[in-house]
């Protein structure tokens, strides 16, 4: 994966990293960002990020958070918010956490207060009684998509705080989807409805 050293003469572009030009670029980035400095990539992403955020509760050290972060990077989310435990398994992120803003909140109340100050609607995603199927909803353009963790789902505090709770229609025998899969579906739905 990646590319070898860049042939000389090197392009005159301040976004490019001389070490990567000399040694090659083996990072997991799209071709557009080959040889770019880390800060230049983040700056370019920041200029194009969508106005939705993703939040996931982390009370039992959820192993799916890395996948949530990786998907948030793929769909250009403004940020990922980890609620509860600060530590999470970064392996599933495949180093995308270097390019994706990740914010910690000690509890749901702190996340909700932050969202209110930013004027972001909080949309819970969980298969709960009374939840509206995601395919029947137009998601708010400025929002936080909030996920619980596999097993317990959204905490009672998160359910109560959400202005809207959506479910993902499932047709098989499984009771639920993990947060990594569910977040990817919800983010793609947002992008289909509002993406550039």
N, C-alpha and C positions, 0 to 999 in steps of 0.2 A: 504494500500500500504506500502511496505517496510518490514523490518524485526525487530524483537525484539532484546533484549540484546544478545550479543554473549556468548555462553557457555564458561565456564572456563575449562582449562587454555586458556588464550588468545594467539593467534598467535604472534610470535616475528617478527614483520614487521614494520619498521619505517613509512610506508605509512599509517598505520592504526591510527585512532583517538580514544584515550582512552575514551572520553566522548561518542562517538557513540557506541563503544564496550559495554560500561556499560548501556547506555540508549536505544539503538536500533537506526536504521537508516531508517527514513521515507522520505528521499529525493527522488526526481524523477531522479534517476540514474539507469543505467543498473546494473545487479547483479555483474558484474565484479568489480564495484567500491563500493560495499557495505562496509561500515565502513572506507573507505579511507578518509584521510584529503582532504580538498578542494584543497590545493596547489598541492598535489600529483596527483589528478585527472587532473588538468589543465596541469601539467608537462607531464603526460602521453599523453594527447591529443596533446600537442604541439609537441611531438616527432613524431606524426603520421599525422599531418594535411596535407591536400592537398594544392597544390600551386595555387588554385583559390580563389579569393575574391568575395564578393558580395557587391554591393553598391545600396542604394535606396535613391531617392530624397525625402526630407521631407519639402515641402514648405507649406503645409496646414495641418500639424499635422496628418499624415497618420496613421490610426489605424491598418494597416496591418504590420507595422514594427516588432512588436513582433513575428508574425508568420514567417517573414523572418529570424529573429535571431534564432528562434527555429529550422527551417529547416536547416540553416547554421550549427548549432550544430549537427544535425542529419547526415548531409552529410560531416562533418569534414572540413568545409571551413577554410581557414587561418584566415579570419577576415570578419566582416561586417562593412561597411562604411556608416555612416549616413551623407547625404549631405543636408545642409540647416539648419533648426531648430535643435537645440541640443536636445530638449526634445521630447520624444516619449513615447507611451503607452506600458509599459513593461508587462502588464498583459498577453498578448498573447505569450510572450516568455516562460512562465511557469518556470521561474527562470533559464532557460538555459543561460541567459546573464551572469551568474556568471562563466560559463565555456567557454564562447565564447568571443573572443576578439572583442570589438566594438570600432570603431574609428570615430571621428567626423571631418567633413570638412565643412567649412563655405559656400563653393560654389563649383560648378562643376569645375571651373578652378583649384582650389586647389587640388581636387581629381585627375584631369588629370595630373597635374604636378607631384604629388606623384607617380602615375602609371607609368609615363614616367621614373622617376628616378629609379623605381624598375624594369623597363623593362617588364611591364605587358601590354598586349593588352587590350583595352577597348571594350567590346562587349555589345552594347545596346540590350535590349530585349523589343520590342514593335511592335504592329501590325500597321506598317507604310507602305505607298506605297514604293515598292522597297525592303522591308525587305526580307531576305532569310529565308524560312521555317527552323526552328530549326532542324527538322528531316533530312534535306539535308546538314547539315553543320558538319564539324569536328571542334569542338571548340578548340581554342588555349589551350595548357596545362597550361601555365602561363597567367592568364587573370583576369580581373575584369568584372563580369557580372553586368551590370548597369540597374536598373529599375527605371521607373518613378512612379508616384502614380496614383491610380485609378482616372479616369476622364481625367485629362490632359495628362497622360502618360509622356514620356520623355520630358524634357524641350528642347527648341531649342538649347541651349548651349550644352546639353548632346548629342543630335542627331548629332550635328556638330563635336563633339569631338570623337565620337565612330568610331573605325576603321572598325567595322562591326555591322550591325543591323540585328537581327534575329526576326522572328515572331513565335508565337505558333499557329499552325493550330487549328482552332475551327470549329465545324460542326453544332452548334446549332444557336439559335437566338440572344444570347448575343453578344454585341459588343466587350467586353474585359474581361479579367480576372484580379482580383486584384493582387497586387504585391506579396502577401503571396503565392498564388497559383502558379503564373507564376514563381516565384523564385524557388519553389520546383521542378517544371517541369524542369527548366533549369539546376539546380544543379544535379538532377538525370541524366539528359542527359550527363553532364560533367563526372559524376561518371561512367556511362556505358561506356564512351569512354576512360577514362584515369585512373579510380580508380584501386586501388590495389586489 
